[in-house]
Amino acid sequence: MNVDLSVRDLRQEDLRWCSWSGTALHLWRVAGELERARTDAVDYLAVCSPADLPVAIGGVDYEVNPATGTLWQLVVHPALRSRGIGTLLIRTAEQHIVAKGLCRAELGVEESNTRARALYERLGYLSYDRKPGVREVEEPTGLIRRYETVCTVMWKSLVIRPREDN
Ligand SMILES: CC(C)(COP(=O)(O)OP(=O)(O)OC[C@H]1O[C@@H](n2cnc3c(N)ncnc32)[C@H](O)[C@@H]1OP(=O)(O)O)[C@@H](O)C(=O)NCCC(=O)NCCS
C-alpha cells in the first residue's frame, strides 16, 4: 500500500472512529479490553492512517494460555482489505509477543472464514485443534443474534533473536 501507516496502542478516544469494526456491543467489549490493557494482560493495537485514524484493530491476550500471546478480534476496515494491512497488524502483534519474551502465538478462526485462514497459513500459522465458538450478528433492527460456530485453533512459533550488542 502506498500510504504511510503506523501502528500504536488503541485508545478509548479512538473507539468513536471504529464503528466499521463491528456492532456497538463489540465496541463496548473492546472498551473493556482497553481497561485490561492497563494491566499488561492485553496489547490492543491500531493500524492508523496518516491522519492517525484507526483503519485496523486487534488484540493480543496474554492470559488465555500460559507463555502464549493469543491474537483475537483482528479486523481491517472493509474498504481497505487485501492491501496488506492485516499482515502488518499481525506482524506487529507478533513483535509485541516476542518483546514480552514469549515465542508462541495462537489464534482461532471460524471454519467458514477460509480467506482469513489462508492468510494465517501464509504467515506461518499451523492448525492443531478445533473448538466451539459464538458469532454475534447485528440485524437491521438492532437485535443481536448469536450463532454457534466452530473455530480452528492455530499456532506459530516466533523466533526470539539475540540482542546485538555493539
Ligand atoms: C482477515 C482480515 C483481518 C485480513 O486483513 P487484510 O488486510 O485483508 O489482509 P492482507 O491484505 O494482509 O492479506 C489478505 C489478502 O491480501 C493480499 N495482499 C496482501 N498484501 C497485498 C498488496 N500489497 N496488494 C494486493 N494484495 C495484497 C494477500 O495475498 C491476501 O489475499 P486474499 O485477498 O486472496 O485473501 C480482514 O480481511 C478482515 O478484517 N476480515 C473481516 C474480519 C475477520 O474475518 N477477522 C478475522 C477473524 S479470525
The ligand as a Gaussian input file, in Angstrom:
#p B3LYP/6-31G(d) Opt

LIG

0 1
 C       -8.985000     -11.224000       7.910000
 C       -8.509000      -9.769000       7.790000
 C       -8.150000      -9.249000       9.193000
 C       -7.244000      -9.749000       6.904000
 O       -6.825000      -8.415000       6.713000
 P       -6.371000      -7.915000       5.251000
 O       -5.866000      -6.537000       5.425000
 O       -7.458000      -8.121000       4.287000
 O       -5.180000      -8.933000       4.999000
 P       -3.939000      -8.764000       3.966000
 O       -4.264000      -7.748000       2.943000
 O       -2.705000      -8.601000       4.764000
 O       -3.868000     -10.179000       3.307000
 C       -5.004000     -10.759000       2.775000
 C       -5.025000     -10.724000       1.278000
 O       -4.444000      -9.578000       0.671000
 C       -3.426000      -9.978000      -0.260000
 N       -2.444000      -8.896000      -0.191000
 C       -1.602000      -8.632000       0.815000
 N       -0.854000      -7.540000       0.521000
 C       -1.286000      -7.074000      -0.675000
 C       -0.924000      -5.975000      -1.506000
 N        0.049000      -5.111000      -1.158000
 N       -1.613000      -5.794000      -2.653000
 C       -2.601000      -6.653000      -3.006000
 N       -2.969000      -7.708000      -2.272000
 C       -2.319000      -7.931000      -1.120000
 C       -2.993000     -11.298000       0.244000
 O       -2.378000     -12.112000      -0.706000
 C       -4.331000     -11.873000       0.694000
 O       -5.055000     -12.342000      -0.426000
 P       -6.651000     -12.558000      -0.449000
 O       -7.297000     -11.227000      -0.699000
 O       -6.881000     -13.526000      -1.548000
 O       -7.033000     -13.119000       0.886000
 C       -9.578000      -8.858000       7.130000
 O       -9.900000      -9.370000       5.876000
 C      -10.842000      -8.677000       7.954000
 O      -10.939000      -7.746000       8.736000
 N      -11.840000      -9.568000       7.758000
 C      -13.101000      -9.495000       8.495000
 C      -12.939000      -9.845000       9.947000
 C      -12.269000     -11.178000      10.111000
 O      -12.609000     -12.146000       9.441000
 N      -11.289000     -11.215000      11.038000
 C      -10.528000     -12.409000      11.317000
 C      -11.150000     -13.183000      12.404000
 S      -10.191000     -14.633000      12.804000

